[in-house]
Amino acid sequence: MEIAVIGAGIAGVTTAWELVQDGHQVTVFDRRLAVAEEGSFANSGLIAPSSLIPWAAPGMPRRARRQQLDTLAPLHRTRPMSMSERAWRWRRALLSSSTVARRMSALRELARYSHERLHALAADLELDFERTLGVLMLVRSAREHAALQPGLQLLRELGVPFQELSPEQARTIEPALNQDTAFHAAIHLPNDEAGNCRQFAQMLKAQAQARGAQFVFGVEVRHLLPAAGANLTHLPARLLANMQIQLAGESQPRRFDAVVICAGAGAGHLLKPLLRPQGFKLPLVTTHSYAISAQVREPMHAPRSAVIDLRHNIALTRMGQRIRVGGGAVELGGHADQQHPKLVQKLYTVLHDWFPGAALLSGNVQTWRGGQVMLPDHAPLLGATTIPGLWLNCAHGALGWTVSCGAARVLADEIRGQGGAVPLDELSISRLKR
């Protein structure tokens, strides 16, 4: 089949790879001039499926479980805020504890499978991208440590390897941790890791191209059109019908057997005209997160792998000869082209707390502000729609790199009519039906 993939971030590239491996003719469209130029460009690099498990624990206190959304993406509201952004915030606040638990459990399974798939791809294709093994989560207070215990028990029951460490033991894993910054404990996840998302996407794009995938950059998809006369409500979604893509500057639409939406900021613009008339709510908003990247000044003073400050939700990651500091509050609202100085400064503060003197901060520091599209429950949209030939792999929020390889494989299996390795009940668009 001829399949169009809209969006060439990490979700689009992995989707293109899996589809071309299944024998499809794949064309990827993106408004940027290269892969991974937006939300995938300079994220924190964490590939940490185990960090999602504690928040799916049955014994997790209700208040703590509800706060998981703030742990994944604590919000920083910036004026001006649109009406849709205000409504999104209220929908997020009104989510029930049971809904949050179900979404976290589904995300946990998808992240676990994605981690396995990433390893298989890297080994089979000999992709030598920047990566480090092991994640150290720093717990600043006894109260924070106590709140984690039900989740840590679930890690034990699932057989996920981890260690609870004292500060002294944590410093044997990361010797450069600042002796002047006190903390209560640490959790070491030896099988979680960090990696350079953009570098991986570039390598996988080259592999997909070698197998026939085409990438078309610098184009804007104006809208999608189902095939004329297609029954949009009674045909099973897995039965493919022609879809049409209208590109800016072209007089005639291009026809494909199927279209997969992997776009970031443009996803809502493309989907709402098609899916709202069928009764689907699509409360998609674009939030922004920040990261700074700097050259290592002194390797002995830098992290060896990835360190997470749990209180501030900020990751400090070693990327070859660079340090990347990312995460923290997610910005909702504001102007698309303006950075928020306080959010950037928090990254510098946390870097100084844990690894002072590790990075060259006086020269070429890259400050990144990336947009991520997400729903109020922070779970992606994955799978078929009620429109034949229209498929979704989008709205990953801050978890795109963590779930990308697994989501792409699950979607490819669904397109060829086979059940994927991960159930999609909690991740499909059906949860948004009015």
C-alpha positions, 0 to 999 in steps of 0.5 A: 500500500501507499502510505503517507506519514505526516510529521518527521519527528521521532514518531514519524521516522520510527513509523516510516521505518516500521511501515517500509519494513512491512513492504509498504510504499511510504512517503513522509511529509514535514514542514521543516527541512530535516528530521527531528527539528521540533519536539525531538530536537533537543529533549532530555534524552531519557528512555526511562520506562521504569520511572512510569511504573511507580505511579501505576501502583495500586497502593499509591495514595490517591493524592500522589497518583493524581499528582503524577500528571504534575510529575510528568509535566508540571504546568507553568501558566504563562499569559496570554492563555487562549480559551482552549488552553484554559479549558484544557487545564480544567479538563486535566484538573478534573481527571479522576484518580482511576483514569490517571491510573489506567492511563499510566498503566497503559503508558508503562506497558507501551514504554516497556515494549518500546524500550525492547524495540529500541534495543532490537533496532539498534542491535539489528541495524548497528545504530551507534548513537550517543547513549548511556546506561543507567538512571539515578533518581535523586530524592531530596527529602524523607517525605518524598521517599516515603511517597514513592514506597508503594510504587517501589513495591510494584517495581519489586513485584514486576521484577524490575531491577532497582536499588534504593541507595543512601547518598554515600552509595549514590555518589559511588555511581555518580562521583561528581555529585555536589558534596554541598547539596544534601539529599535523602536517598536515591533510586538507581534504575540500571536498565533505564537509559538516556540517548540522543533522540535526534541522532537516532532519528537521523540514522533511522531515516537513512535506513528507511530511505535505503529501503525505499521510504521517501522524505519530502521536507519544506512542505505544509499539509493544508488539509486531509480529504477522505475519498469521495463517497467513502462511508465514514461511519459503518466501514471497519476502520482497518479497511483502507480507503483512499485518502487525499492530502492537499499540500500548500502550493499544489493545485491537486491533492495527492492520493494515498491508501492510508495516512498516519498522523505523526505531526506535532503542532499541526495535528489538531488543525488536520484532525478536528475538521474530520473527527469533530463532526463524528462526535470526538472531542480533541482537546489538543494543546501545544505546550513548551519545554526547555533544555540547555546543552553545553560542552563538558568542561571537566569530565571528572565533574560531569555526570556519567549517565542520567540523573533526575532531580525528582523534586523539580522533574529535571534531568541532567544527561551526559550526551557524549562530550556535552551535558543536557539539562532538560525538563522542569515545568511545561509552559502552557500559554504565552507567545510561541516565539518567546522564551520564559527566562525563569524556566530557563534559569531553573535549569541552570540552578539545578545544574549548579546544585548537582554538578557545579563546574561541569559545563562550559557556560560562558560560551556556546550554550544551546537553549532549546524551547520545544513544542509538544502536543498533548491531551489532558491525560498525557496519553498519546493517540494511537491506532485507527480512527473511524475514518477508513485509512486515517491512523494516529500516532501523535500527541505523545507530549513529553514521552515521544522518545520513550514510547516511539519505537514501540508505538510505531511497531504497534501501529504497523501491526494494526495496519496490517490487521494483526493485534499489536503487542500492547493493548490500545484500549486506553490509548485509542481515540475512542476515549475521546468520544462525546 
